[in-house]
């Protein structure tokens, strides 16, 4: 029996929203994602704070999250939803 299904493993990376670093300790990744960074995360972004008529751009932190996802795919020579052969 030849293998018809050759699923591809994909690694999806996302970053959480940029917030003040002191508040980022409690930031969680989306459901199903694993947090790659810890503590306050990475200080590589800016968030905006509106005060009356001004908008301030302040340095902030965010976390990196990852999730492994399996994408269904047929092996070479097979096609369709059921991976039919020739």
Buried (B, 14 or more C-beta within 10 A) or exposed (E): EEEBEEEEEEEEEEBBEBBEBEEBEEBEBEEEBEBBBEEBBBEEBEBEEEEEEEEEEEEBBBBBBEBEEEEEEBBEEBEEEEBEEE
